[in-house]
Amino acid sequence: MEGEEVTDYKKVTDPETLEAIKDNYPKFLLSKDAFTQNRYGIIHKNVFEWLIEK
């Protein structure tokens, strides 16, 4: 539905959600977690460190 608010935080941050997208574009998962882990081509980064890199 257009304009529908996402209320389940897990749906947004769960790597399996990104794994389901079958394309060749890079996928990034930004979070506030101190420990990050790359998995199946999904690049997981700490959002604050990512902002400093730019």
Secondary structure, DSSP 8 states (H G I E B T S, - for coil): -TT-----HHHHH-HHHHHT--SSS-EEEEES-SS---BTTEEEEEHHHHHHH-
